[in-house]
Amino acid sequence: MRQCLIISLILLLSNDICAAPAARTEVDPELTAGYREGDMIISPVQRNGLRADSYRWPDQIVYYYINSNIDRAHREQILIALNKIEVSSCLSFREASKDQKYYVNITSEPGGCFTAVGFQNRVQQMNLQYYPLDEGCFRMGTIMHEMLHALGFYHQQSSADRDKYVRIAVENIQEGKEHNFEKFDDIIVDNFDQEYDYGSVLHYSPYGFSKNGEMTIVPFKAGAEQIMGQRQQMSDRDINKLNIMYKCPRQV
Ligand SMILES: *[C@@H]1O[C@H](CO)[C@@H](O)[C@H](O)[C@H]1NC(C)=O
């Protein structure tokens, strides 16, 4: 049996209430779920796009179940996010029938936003803590972000080549949160020939887990901090990576 660990994510909310550097409490629910990099329940050997085919959803079909305690408006928001992934790829999302053996069990419990990474060949949970629409776990980009984890992707800044694009500013990271900034080996993750992507919906914000309001991920490219951590939509490279991973004919 696969032993699962947990990972998490980052958020921006960088506006300090006090002008002086102050301890900053991470409020992004992608980050506070307390998993390995905030929001991922993962096997220890996986990272940006899992290489192993065993983590791919078979036949490009992703089964899901949206729990009945999720109200209509939130259900719609989830379905819109899934549809955005569907129209950008060759994947199809299907509601799990009673006898479906493997599916993403979409819940809305306390504890932030988190998910298992990659296909697990069993029921795998994806939690979106209840928030008003377009906030917290119910931002469109966050729902897509979590689903991209479930499809087999890790955070952009964990990629093997990230040190060429960003500096992890350890001096600004909250004590004990350094593990959220690990990078992964090329043998395990694949960039699918796409260049490092500051605008990926899977990139942390520059201020994730900051203890002093300063950036924890400092981009080498000037201005890139403006797009890092966006949670509106998949970037073109996110779409390309997804299509290459799932052997879809489509490319942006
Ligand atoms: C989904 O997961 C929750 C939390 O683990 C569990 O209580 C529920 O029974 C699951 N539902 C389905 C249909 O798998």
The ligand as a MOL file (V3000), in Angstrom:
LIG
                    3D

  0  0  0     0  0            999 V3000
M  V30 BEGIN CTAB
M  V30 COUNTS 14 14 0 0 0
M  V30 BEGIN ATOM
M  V30 1 C -15.5870 11.0950 0.9630 0
M  V30 2 O -14.6410 11.3370 1.9830 0
M  V30 3 C -15.2260 11.6430 3.2390 0
M  V30 4 C -14.0980 12.0370 4.1800 0
M  V30 5 O -13.1120 11.0750 4.2250 0
M  V30 6 C -16.0220 10.4540 3.7160 0
M  V30 7 O -16.6320 10.7490 4.9450 0
M  V30 8 C -17.0810 10.1210 2.6840 0
M  V30 9 O -17.7650 8.9460 3.0550 0
M  V30 10 C -16.4750 9.9170 1.3060 0
M  V30 11 N -17.5380 9.7740 0.3490 0
M  V30 12 C -17.4490 8.9970 -0.7020 0
M  V30 13 C -18.7040 8.8600 -1.5210 0
M  V30 14 O -16.4450 8.3930 -1.0490 0
M  V30 END ATOM
M  V30 BEGIN BOND
M  V30 1 1 1 2
M  V30 2 1 1 10
M  V30 3 1 2 3
M  V30 4 1 3 4
M  V30 5 1 3 6
M  V30 6 1 4 5
M  V30 7 1 6 7
M  V30 8 1 6 8
M  V30 9 1 8 9
M  V30 10 1 8 10
M  V30 11 1 10 11
M  V30 12 1 11 12
M  V30 13 1 12 13
M  V30 14 2 12 14
M  V30 END BOND
M  V30 END CTAB
M  END
